[in-house]
Amino acid sequence: MGALWRAVPGQGRRRMLSNSTAITDSMLKDVDVVLLEQHGNVRRVIKYTLNEVGFKNLHECSDAINARMMVKLHRPDLLLFDLDHDPKAVCAVISDIRHQRLGTDPFMVIIVTTWRPDTETIRLVLEAGVDDIVTKPISVQILQRRVDNLIHRRKEFVATDQYFGPDRRDARPHSPDAPPLIQVPNSLRHKATGDASAVVDDKTIERALDSMQLQKIQHVSIEVTHQIQELESMVSAHSAPGRIYERIAKTVPLVTEVVEYCTERKVRGLMEISASMQNVLDAIQRVAMPTLRQLEVLRLHSQAVSANLLEKEGAAEAVATALRQATSKVGVSTNDDPRYSAAS
């Protein structure tokens, strides 16, 4: 349903949304917008369109380098990026924002525009974590609808070992192992509606990032379990050593990420299991070919971490079992590990 406008004395135009919420021009005038558009004439048209929607505080640029500078200088609420300028450079900017390598707000609303939405380019920009894609030419009505949607019905975020951004899964029930969704701060919504729950400041960003990091490591620990199960099957089937080494190489950085997260949290149960998990991984890397016993113990550790992070019933028992198996089957212990001793 399209957005409707009507005049309100003393307030300018007011857009009446389908959920009966009204947004006036004055609410959008303080929204910080960074507009990246390589062509000057197109940029003027888009600027006019943004003004018509109600945005007045615009920062314009014509390339990704200057867009990066503007994201650093300002704390934008909305980015409108021309994808045709340089798809890889634009995707890199978006990815760096989402992964906290650029700017101070990884949750800012990001829209890209394009004349030619080919499949590969769309895949790249979605994987980078964009909120929405708008095909040119852009009309006031289209931009109104998209902005309204991002103010009132923005997708919740999801974090995995490979992705950080709006959830792209369909509406079907998700697997029990699927990462949960997190409603993130949305300064565009806050400025447009006054919703205090959407405010973006250092504290709300930190809380949201902590939730996202926990969610990510939960997903990584589950992925570690899947990778180890594959390794167990490969070793049992006497697969080619090259394939086994390739799988180990894929698993090691995931295990390391889990260990580092658990170590940083300085929680005794997680510290102990992470120290033991590192020892088991070291033992596996010291041999030419991992044994099924070693892989089984590493899998038990990963499952114990998952149970602990997901606060499943029996998490403490899972940790105890993993540590007991590590000592009896692999011959490693955390008793003399300096990381564990320091945390005790």
C-alpha positions as CSV (number, residue, x, y, z in Angstrom):
1,M,0.0,0.0,0.0
2,G,1.5,3.3,-1.0
3,A,2.2,6.1,1.5
4,L,-0.3,9.0,1.6
5,W,0.6,12.6,2.2
6,R,-1.6,15.4,3.6
7,A,-0.9,19.0,4.8
8,V,-0.8,19.6,8.6
9,P,-0.9,23.3,9.6
10,G,2.4,24.3,11.2
11,Q,4.0,20.9,10.6
12,G,4.4,20.6,6.8
13,R,3.4,17.4,5.1
14,R,2.6,14.3,7.1
15,R,2.8,10.8,5.8
16,M,0.1,8.5,7.1
17,L,1.4,4.9,7.3
18,S,-0.5,1.7,7.1
19,N,0.1,1.2,10.9
20,S,-1.5,4.6,11.6
21,T,1.8,6.1,12.6
22,A,2.5,9.6,11.2
23,I,5.9,10.9,10.2
24,T,6.3,14.6,9.5
25,D,9.0,16.3,7.4
26,S,10.4,17.8,10.6
27,M,11.1,14.3,12.0
28,L,13.2,13.4,9.0
29,K,15.1,16.7,8.6
30,D,17.7,15.7,11.3
31,V,18.4,12.3,9.8
32,D,22.0,12.2,8.6
33,V,22.1,10.7,5.0
34,V,25.3,9.9,3.1
35,L,24.5,9.7,-0.7
36,L,27.0,8.0,-3.0
37,E,26.2,8.5,-6.7
38,Q,28.9,8.7,-9.3
39,H,26.9,10.7,-11.9
40,G,26.3,14.4,-11.0
41,N,22.9,14.6,-12.9
42,V,21.6,11.4,-11.3
43,R,22.9,12.6,-7.9
44,R,20.9,15.8,-8.3
45,V,17.7,13.9,-9.1
46,I,18.2,11.5,-6.1
47,K,19.0,14.5,-3.9
48,Y,15.7,16.1,-5.0
49,T,13.9,12.9,-4.3
50,L,15.4,12.6,-0.8
51,N,14.3,16.2,-0.1
52,E,10.8,15.5,-1.2
53,V,10.6,12.5,1.2
54,G,11.7,14.8,4.0
55,F,15.5,14.3,4.3
56,K,17.4,17.6,4.5
57,N,20.7,16.7,6.1
58,L,22.6,15.2,3.1
59,H,26.3,14.5,2.6
60,E,27.1,13.8,-1.1
61,C,30.0,12.1,-2.7
62,S,30.8,10.4,-6.0
63,D,33.1,7.5,-5.1
64,A,33.6,4.8,-2.4
65,I,36.8,6.5,-1.0
66,N,34.9,9.7,-0.1
67,A,32.0,7.6,1.2
68,R,34.3,6.0,3.7
69,M,35.5,9.4,4.8
70,M,31.9,10.6,5.3
71,V,31.0,7.5,7.3
72,K,34.1,8.3,9.6
73,L,33.3,12.0,9.9
74,H,29.6,11.7,10.5
75,R,27.4,9.1,12.3
76,P,25.0,8.5,9.4
77,D,21.5,7.1,10.0
78,L,21.0,6.2,6.4
79,L,23.4,5.3,3.5
80,L,22.2,5.5,-0.1
81,F,24.9,4.0,-2.3
82,D,25.1,3.7,-6.0
83,L,26.0,0.1,-6.6
84,D,27.0,0.6,-10.3
85,H,29.8,2.9,-9.4
86,D,32.1,0.0,-8.3
87,P,30.2,-3.0,-6.9
88,K,33.2,-4.6,-5.2
89,A,34.3,-1.3,-3.6
90,V,30.7,-0.5,-2.4
91,C,30.3,-4.1,-1.0
92,A,33.6,-3.6,0.8
93,V,32.4,-0.4,2.4
94,I,29.2,-2.1,3.5
95,S,31.0,-5.2,4.9
96,D,33.5,-3.0,6.8
97,I,30.7,-1.1,8.4
98,R,28.9,-4.3,9.4
99,H,32.0,-5.9,10.8
100,Q,33.0,-2.7,12.8
101,R,36.0,-1.9,10.6
102,L,34.5,1.4,9.5
103,G,32.5,4.0,11.5
104,T,31.0,3.6,15.0
105,D,27.6,2.1,14.2
106,P,27.5,-1.3,12.5
107,F,23.7,-1.2,12.4
108,M,23.1,1.9,10.3
109,V,20.5,1.5,7.6
110,I,22.0,0.9,4.1
111,I,20.2,1.0,0.8
112,V,21.9,0.5,-2.6
113,T,20.6,1.7,-5.9
114,T,21.3,0.1,-9.3
115,W,20.3,0.3,-13.0
116,R,21.2,-3.3,-13.6
117,P,20.5,-5.7,-10.8
118,D,22.3,-8.8,-12.2
119,T,22.3,-12.0,-10.0
120,E,26.0,-12.0,-9.1
121,T,26.1,-8.4,-8.0
122,I,22.9,-8.8,-5.9
123,R,24.4,-11.8,-4.3
124,L,27.6,-9.9,-3.3
125,V,25.7,-6.9,-1.9
126,L,23.3,-9.1,0.1
127,E,26.2,-11.1,1.5
128,A,27.8,-7.8,2.5
129,G,24.8,-7.0,4.7
130,V,22.8,-4.4,2.9
131,D,19.2,-3.6,4.1
132,D,17.5,-3.0,0.7
133,I,18.1,-2.7,-3.0
134,V,16.3,-0.1,-5.1
135,T,16.2,-0.3,-8.9
136,K,16.7,3.1,-10.7
137,P,15.1,5.3,-11.7
138,I,14.0,6.2,-8.2
139,S,10.6,7.9,-7.7
140,V,9.5,9.7,-4.5
141,Q,6.8,7.1,-4.0
142,I,9.2,4.2,-4.2
143,L,11.7,5.8,-1.8
144,Q,8.9,6.6,0.6
145,R,7.7,3.0,0.8
146,R,11.3,1.6,1.2
147,V,12.1,4.1,3.9
148,D,8.8,3.5,5.7
149,N,9.6,-0.2,5.7
150,L,13.1,0.3,7.2
151,I,11.6,2.6,9.9
152,H,8.8,0.3,10.9
153,R,9.5,-3.2,9.6
154,R,13.3,-3.5,9.4
155,K,14.5,-7.1,9.4
156,E,16.2,-8.3,12.5
157,F,19.9,-9.1,12.3
158,V,21.6,-12.5,12.4
159,A,25.3,-13.4,12.9
160,T,27.1,-16.5,11.7
161,D,30.7,-17.3,11.1
162,Q,30.3,-15.9,7.5
163,Y,27.6,-13.3,7.7
164,F,26.5,-10.2,9.8
165,G,23.4,-8.3,8.8
166,P,19.7,-8.5,8.1
167,D,18.1,-12.0,8.2
168,R,17.6,-13.3,4.7
169,R,15.9,-16.6,5.5
170,D,12.4,-17.3,4.3
171,A,9.4,-17.5,6.6
172,R,9.6,-21.3,7.1
173,P,10.4,-22.7,10.6
174,H,14.1,-22.6,11.2
175,S,16.3,-25.5,12.3
176,P,16.9,-25.7,16.1
177,D,20.5,-25.1,15.3
178,A,19.8,-21.9,13.3
179,P,21.0,-18.7,14.9
180,P,18.4,-16.6,16.6
181,L,17.4,-13.1,15.5
182,I,18.3,-9.9,17.2
183,Q,16.5,-6.5,16.9
184,V,19.3,-4.0,16.6
185,P,19.5,-0.2,17.3
186,N,18.0,1.8,14.4
187,S,18.8,5.5,14.6
188,L,16.7,6.2,11.5
189,R,13.6,4.8,13.3
190,H,14.6,6.8,16.5
191,K,14.8,10.1,14.7
192,A,11.7,9.5,12.6
193,T,9.4,8.3,15.3
194,G,11.0,9.2,18.6
195,D,11.1,5.5,19.7
196,A,13.5,5.4,22.6
197,S,14.1,1.7,22.2
198,A,15.7,2.3,18.8
199,V,18.2,5.0,20.0
200,V,21.8,4.5,19.0
201,D,24.5,5.3,21.5
202,D,27.7,3.6,22.7
203,K,25.8,1.5,25.3
204,T,23.1,0.2,23.0
205,I,25.7,-0.6,20.3
206,E,27.8,-2.4,22.8
207,R,24.8,-4.5,24.1
208,A,23.8,-5.4,20.6
209,L,27.3,-6.3,19.6
210,D,27.6,-8.5,22.7
211,S,24.4,-10.3,21.7
212,M,25.6,-10.6,18.1
213,Q,29.0,-12.0,19.2
214,L,27.4,-14.5,21.4
215,Q,25.0,-15.6,18.6
216,K,27.9,-15.8,16.2
217,I,30.1,-18.0,18.5
218,Q,27.0,-20.2,19.2
219,H,26.8,-20.8,15.5
220,V,30.5,-21.3,15.1
221,S,30.6,-23.9,17.9
222,I,27.7,-25.8,16.1
223,E,29.7,-25.6,12.9
224,V,32.8,-27.0,14.6
225,T,30.7,-30.0,15.7
226,H,29.5,-30.5,12.1
227,Q,33.1,-30.3,10.7
228,I,34.4,-32.8,13.3
229,Q,31.6,-35.2,12.5
230,E,32.7,-35.0,8.8
231,L,36.3,-35.6,9.8
232,E,35.3,-38.7,11.9
233,S,33.4,-40.1,8.9
234,M,36.4,-39.4,6.6
235,V,38.9,-41.0,8.9
236,S,36.6,-44.0,9.4
237,A,36.3,-44.4,5.6
238,H,40.1,-44.0,5.1
239,S,39.6,-41.0,2.8
240,A,42.5,-39.5,1.0
241,P,44.9,-37.7,3.4
242,G,44.7,-34.6,1.3
243,R,40.9,-34.3,1.8
244,I,41.3,-34.9,5.5
245,Y,44.0,-32.2,5.8
246,E,41.9,-29.8,3.9
247,R,39.0,-30.4,6.3
248,I,41.3,-30.0,9.3
249,A,42.6,-26.7,7.9
250,K,39.0,-25.5,7.6
251,T,38.2,-26.6,11.2
252,V,41.2,-25.2,13.0
253,P,40.4,-21.4,12.7
254,L,36.8,-22.1,13.8
255,V,38.0,-24.0,16.9
256,T,40.5,-21.2,17.6
257,E,37.7,-18.6,17.4
258,V,35.6,-20.6,19.9
259,V,38.6,-20.9,22.3
260,E,39.4,-17.2,22.1
261,Y,35.8,-16.2,22.9
262,C,35.6,-18.6,25.8
263,T,39.0,-17.5,27.2
264,E,38.1,-13.8,27.0
265,R,34.9,-14.3,29.0
266,K,36.9,-15.5,32.0
267,V,34.1,-17.7,33.2
268,R,35.5,-20.7,35.0
269,G,33.5,-23.4,33.1
270,L,34.2,-21.8,29.8
271,M,37.9,-21.1,30.6
272,E,38.5,-24.7,31.6
273,I,36.8,-26.2,28.6
274,S,38.5,-23.8,26.2
275,A,41.9,-24.5,27.6
276,S,41.3,-28.2,27.3
277,M,39.9,-27.7,23.8
278,Q,43.1,-25.9,22.7
279,N,45.2,-28.8,24.2
280,V,43.2,-31.4,22.2
281,L,43.6,-29.3,19.0
282,D,47.3,-29.0,19.6
283,A,47.5,-32.8,20.1
284,I,45.7,-33.3,16.8
285,Q,48.0,-30.9,14.9
286,R,51.1,-32.7,16.2
287,V,50.3,-36.0,14.5
288,A,50.3,-36.9,10.9
289,M,46.8,-38.1,11.0
290,P,44.2,-37.5,13.7
291,T,42.8,-40.6,15.5
292,L,39.1,-41.2,16.0
293,R,39.6,-40.9,19.7
294,Q,41.1,-37.4,19.3
295,L,38.3,-36.3,17.0
296,E,35.6,-37.7,19.4
297,V,37.0,-35.8,22.3
298,L,37.3,-32.5,20.3
299,R,33.7,-33.0,19.2
300,L,32.6,-33.5,22.9
301,H,34.3,-30.2,23.7
302,S,32.5,-28.4,21.0
303,Q,29.2,-29.9,22.0
304,A,29.9,-28.9,25.6
305,V,30.7,-25.3,24.6
306,S,27.4,-25.2,22.6
307,A,25.4,-26.5,25.5
308,N,27.0,-23.9,27.8
309,L,26.5,-20.9,25.5
310,L,22.9,-22.0,24.6
311,E,22.3,-22.5,28.3
312,K,20.9,-26.0,27.6
313,E,20.1,-28.4,30.5
314,G,23.0,-30.6,31.4
315,A,25.6,-28.1,30.2
316,A,27.8,-28.6,33.3
317,E,27.7,-32.3,32.8
318,A,28.7,-32.0,29.2
319,V,31.7,-29.9,30.2
320,A,32.7,-32.5,32.9
321,T,32.3,-35.4,30.4
322,A,34.5,-33.6,27.8
323,L,37.2,-32.9,30.3
324,R,37.2,-36.4,31.7
325,Q,37.4,-37.9,28.2
326,A,40.2,-35.5,27.3
327,T,42.3,-36.8,30.2
328,S,41.5,-40.5,29.8
329,K,41.5,-40.9,26.0
330,V,43.9,-38.2,24.8
331,G,46.1,-37.7,27.8
332,V,45.8,-33.9,28.0
333,S,44.7,-31.8,31.0
334,T,44.0,-28.2,32.0
335,N,45.6,-28.6,35.4
336,D,48.9,-27.1,34.4
337,D,47.6,-24.8,31.7
338,P,48.6,-21.2,32.6
339,R,45.4,-19.7,31.0
340,Y,43.2,-21.8,33.3
341,S,45.4,-21.3,36.4
342,A,45.2,-17.5,36.0
343,A,41.5,-17.6,35.8
344,S,40.9,-19.9,38.8
